[in-house]
Amino acid sequence: MLKARRKNQKTQKLLKGAVKEAKRLEKQALKGPVVKKEKVKKEKIVKEKVKTEKVKKVKLTKEELGRQDAKNKAGAVAGKKGGSKKGE
């Protein structure tokens, strides 16, 4: 029973597909030959490169270097102090 049902479904599917194909071909025949449109090439736009000037690095003054060093040392010392309290 099941095999017959599957076979019937398969044949029905093939028949419906053939009908659709025939309809499609009929419509194409009514339209006539296909006329291809000419492709229009677009001109490429070339972007001009803008020169950018390199920024020179400014050397820090002794005063600014001193501030940086003080910040780094303060951070390092603070980190050590926090850990040493547990030991005491």
C-alpha positions in Angstrom: 0.0 0.0 0.0 2.7 2.4 1.0 4.9 1.7 -2.0 1.9 2.3 -4.4 1.1 5.6 -2.7 4.7 6.8 -3.0 4.9 5.7 -6.6 1.6 7.6 -7.3 3.0 10.7 -5.6 6.1 10.5 -7.7 4.3 10.2 -11.0 1.9 13.1 -10.0 4.9 15.2 -9.2 6.6 14.5 -12.5 3.3 15.2 -14.4 2.7 18.5 -12.7 6.4 19.5 -13.4 5.9 18.7 -17.1 2.7 20.8 -17.2 4.5 23.7 -15.7 7.4 23.4 -18.1 5.0 23.3 -21.0 3.2 26.4 -19.8 6.5 28.3 -19.4 7.7 27.3 -22.8 4.4 28.4 -24.3 4.6 31.8 -22.7 8.2 32.2 -24.0 7.1 31.3 -27.5 4.3 33.9 -27.4 6.8 36.6 -26.3 9.0 36.0 -29.3 12.8 36.0 -29.6 14.8 37.4 -26.8 16.3 40.8 -27.5 19.4 41.5 -25.5 20.0 45.0 -24.3 23.4 46.6 -24.9 25.5 47.0 -21.8 26.5 50.6 -21.1 29.9 50.8 -19.5 30.2 53.4 -16.7 33.4 55.4 -16.6 35.5 54.8 -13.6 36.0 57.7 -11.4 39.6 58.0 -10.2 40.0 59.5 -6.8 42.9 61.8 -6.3 45.1 61.0 -3.3 45.5 63.9 -0.9 49.0 64.2 0.6 48.9 64.3 4.4 51.7 65.9 6.3 53.4 63.8 8.9 53.1 65.1 12.5 56.5 65.5 14.2 56.7 64.1 17.7 57.3 66.7 20.3 59.9 65.9 22.8 58.8 66.4 26.4 60.5 69.0 28.6 62.4 68.0 31.6 59.6 69.2 33.8 57.0 67.0 32.0 59.4 64.0 32.1 59.7 64.6 35.9 56.0 64.6 36.3 55.7 61.3 34.4 58.4 59.6 36.4 56.7 60.8 39.7 53.3 59.4 38.6 54.9 56.1 37.7 56.8 55.9 40.9 53.8 56.8 43.0 51.7 54.1 41.3 54.4 51.5 41.9 54.9 52.5 45.5 51.2 52.5 46.2 50.9 49.0 44.8 53.7 47.7 47.1 52.2 49.4 50.2 48.9 47.7 49.8 50.5 44.3 49.7 52.8 44.9 52.6 50.0 45.5 55.2 48.9 41.9 55.0 52.3 40.7 56.1 52.4 42.8 59.2 
